[in-house]
Amino acid sequence: MKAVHFGAGNIGRGFIGYLLSKSGYDLTFVDISAELVGNLNRLGTYKVVSLGGEKREETVGGIRAVVLQDDSGLKKAVEDADLITLSIGANHLKDTGKVLRDALQERRSRNPEQPLDVIACENALFATDLLRESVEEGAAEDFQNYLRKKVGFPNCAVDRIVPNASVQKESPIDVSVEDFYEWDVESAKVKVNSQIRGVNYVENLAPYLKRKIFLLNGAHALISYAGYRKQYRFVHEAIRDPEILTAAREFHSEAARALHLEYSMGESDLKQYSEKLIARFQNPYLKDELTRVGRDPVRKLSNNDRLVSPLLMCEKHGVECGGILYAIASGFAYDFADDPKAVEIQKSIRENGIENTVQRFTGLEKSGKLVLGIAERYRQITGKDSCSRFPYQ
């Protein structure tokens, strides 16, 4: 079996590529960085260092890589692949879909009968659907028929923290990861890759995907933004702060209640998942920087992402959502000068005011109670009124 993985960064090497290699796939990475591709081809192996109670090392070997700009090399890799996976950042899916469309059209002309699965492994809701839309955009009907018959596009939920931990590396492509991972894949849309090691194949992905996006990514963002304002550097430092820990638990409680009402997920199971996440956030070996977790607040504050999506589910089911409002407000208060997206938000607040800015970036109704609630908590957080900077004091 052969796999092609777009994105040879830490997630690509330390999570998806790691599991594909352990599953026996011949693995080809595709990346935009010529230096990284050169190192992968020159060294041929790298170590995955798991950081938990004790450090554990495993070797991934038998790999090769091509640069994204190498059109012929990319098309050759895609031509006889059984599986294509991506971890490139959700913002890049549309452009990459166009590149993938060209490669799949070439594959169709040379290898039309071999089935294939394409899975976008991103921290976004139904990312593979977004990718498929880009691949199909403007395509001829006969090509779309080929995709329907021969190419599976299952969505997935991926969960592994891969920070830029400062551990000793023997080579520039070694990668450090936490010792926990979870990869859930829609079983009904899989054409051929039904035995990937470590994958949990599920009939209904939505509950797993939203549980992960809400409780892991949403709370992670909250910890980042609140911790940054308190001048912490790492996630494990910020979550030890009693106020931030209380805020994270409140966020979890509200989001979990909404998930229970939406999908009939067991409340005790959600509580256990929450406690496991809190323990993972407290892992001191990861040294996960808050500015890494919080980067690109424009995307994280968008309507269908980790903060606003659970807010809307809470509103749908009449669930108290003060903790989630506080998390979103903390995102608008995030003013890290080296993050261009944070700078963009701060500029909008100065020029247009907080209510207009919240409406612009979240897509929420401008005069609605949710926008007003976010704006009120933003003013509390930034000290623009007499209320507490942290509502959980």
C-alpha positions, -999 to 999 in steps of 0.1 A, spaced: 0 0 0 12 35 -9 4 68 8 10 104 0 9 130 28 7 167 20 24 187 48 57 173 63 55 195 94 53 183 130 17 169 126 25 153 93 57 136 106 47 130 142 11 119 139 -3 110 105 30 99 88 39 80 120 7 60 120 8 53 82 44 41 85 34 18 114 6 5 92 30 -6 65 24 21 39 52 32 16 51 69 25 58 100 3 57 134 19 48 165 -1 58 199 12 65 234 1 99 236 18 127 224 -4 150 223 27 127 200 46 121 178 15 159 176 10 164 165 46 137 138 44 152 124 12 188 126 25 182 110 59 154 86 50 143 81 86 134 103 116 125 97 153 92 104 170 98 112 206 67 108 228 66 130 259 46 117 288 55 102 321 87 90 304 104 98 271 99 71 244 115 71 209 103 53 178 118 54 143 99 61 111 118 49 80 114 41 43 102 75 35 107 98 5 95 134 -3 88 157 -31 84 195 -32 49 208 -40 63 227 -69 76 195 -86 46 189 -108 58 157 -124 71 142 -91 38 151 -74 17 136 -101 38 104 -102 33 100 -65 -4 105 -67 -8 82 -97 -5 49 -79 -13 59 -43 -39 41 -23 -43 69 2 -38 107 2 -38 126 35 -32 162 43 -22 183 73 -15 217 58 -37 240 78 -74 245 69 -67 278 53 -47 261 26 -72 234 16 -88 254 -12 -56 262 -30 -42 226 -25 -75 212 -38 -67 228 -71 -33 212 -72 -48 179 -62 -74 181 -89 -47 183 -116 -29 153 -101 -61 133 -99 -70 141 -135 -36 128 -145 -41 97 -124 -75 91 -140 -59 91 -175 -31 67 -164 -46 46 -136 -84 49 -138 -95 17 -120 -75 18 -88 -96 31 -58 -82 58 -35 -91 76 -3 -84 113 4 -85 125 40 -79 161 52 -65 158 88 -71 193 100 -84 211 131 -116 221 113 -151 208 111 -156 185 81 -123 196 64 -124 168 38 -157 182 25 -141 216 20 -112 199 2 -136 179 -20 -155 211 -30 -123 226 -41 -113 195 -61 -147 194 -78 -150 231 -85 -153 238 -122 -145 201 -131 -162 183 -160 -190 159 -152 -170 129 -163 -143 137 -139 -168 142 -111 -183 108 -120 -148 93 -117 -144 109 -82 -177 95 -70 -169 60 -82 -132 56 -74 -122 82 -48 -134 83 -12 -134 115 7 -140 106 44 -140 133 70 -120 128 102 -112 141 136 -75 142 146 -62 147 181 -25 149 190 -6 178 205 26 183 186 44 213 201 77 228 193 92 213 225 129 220 231 142 184 234 175 172 221 172 161 185 197 139 166 185 152 133 165 183 120 135 161 111 130 144 145 98 154 161 83 155 197 47 146 204 25 140 234 19 103 242 -18 105 235 -35 104 200 -69 98 185 -79 96 148 -116 91 140 -126 85 104 -160 82 86 -163 45 78 -190 48 52 -170 70 28 -138 49 29 -131 31 -4 -101 10 4 -81 21 35 -101 4 63 -72 -10 83 -50 20 92 -33 13 126 -47 35 154 -77 47 134 -112 45 150 -137 40 121 -171 54 130 -205 55 113 -214 90 125 -184 113 128 -201 145 138 -202 138 176 -166 128 177 -155 157 156 -174 183 175 -164 169 209 -128 172 199 -131 207 182 -151 221 211 -135 205 242 -99 202 230 -94 230 205 -119 254 220 -106 251 256 -70 252 243 -77 285 226 -92 299 258 -62 288 278 -39 305 253 -57 338 252 -63 341 289 -28 328 297 -12 353 274 -29 382 292 -15 369 325 20 368 309 24 330 310 44 314 283 33 277 282 0 260 284 10 239 314 18 271 333 -14 288 324 -37 259 333 -23 258 368 -37 293 373 -69 288 394 -88 314 374 -79 300 340 -85 264 352 -120 274 364 -127 292 331 -116 261 311 -138 238 332 -168 262 327 -162 262 290 -161 223 291 -192 221 311 -213 243 288 -200 227 256 -204 192 269 -240 200 280 -248 212 244 -231 181 229 -252 158 251 -284 176 240 -274 176 204 -261 140 200 -273 122 232 -236 117 241 -232 103 276 -226 131 302 -203 108 322 -183 100 291 -180 137 283 -169 144 319 -142 118 316 -130 132 283 -129 166 299 -108 154 328 -84 136 304 -80 169 285 -73 189 316 -46 164 325 -31 166 290 -30 204 292 -10 201 324 17 179 308 49 199 316 70 179 291 52 194 261 63 230 267 36 241 244 38 279 238 6 299 242 14 319 211 16 287 190 -18 275 203 -35 309 199 -21 319 165 -44 331 138 -73 342 160 -92 353 128 -97 316 119 -103 305 155 -130 331 160 -148 324 127 -184 312 126 -178 275 121 -147 270 143 -138 260 179 -153 289 198 -183 303 180 -196 268 169 -201 256 205 -216 290 214 -243 285 187 -250 250 198 -255 262 234 -279 289 221 -298 263 201 -304 242 232 -308 270 257 -276 262 276 -259 288 297 -228 300 278 -210 326 299 -178 306 298 -178 303 260 -186 341 257 -156 348 279 -134 325 258 -144 344 226 -139 378 243 -104 366 253 -97 359 216 -107 395 207 -85 408 235 -54 388 222 -30 414 211 2 395 204 22 419 181 39 391 162 7 375 150 -6 393 119 -41 381 124 -42 393 160 -29 427 147 -57 427 121 -83 422 148 -69 449 171 -68 474 142 -105 467 135 -114 472 172 -96 506 172 -112 517 139 -147 502 142 -154 494 178 -157 460 195 -193 453 186 -187 458 148 -155 438 150 -172 409 168 -199 408 142 -174 410 113 -152 381 124 -178 358 140 -207 364 116 -231 367 145 -260 391 144 -247 426 151 -273 437 175 -280 403 190 -274 392 226 -244 371 218 -224 400 202 -234 422 231 -224 395 256 -190 391 240 -184 429 239 -193 432 276 -168 405 286 -142 420 263 -145 453 282 -142 434 315 -111 415 303 -93 446 289 -101 467 320 -122 493 302 -148 493 330 -147 486 368 -154 449 365 -129 422 372 -104 415 345 -111 378 350 -148 369 356 -138 337 375 -121 355 404 
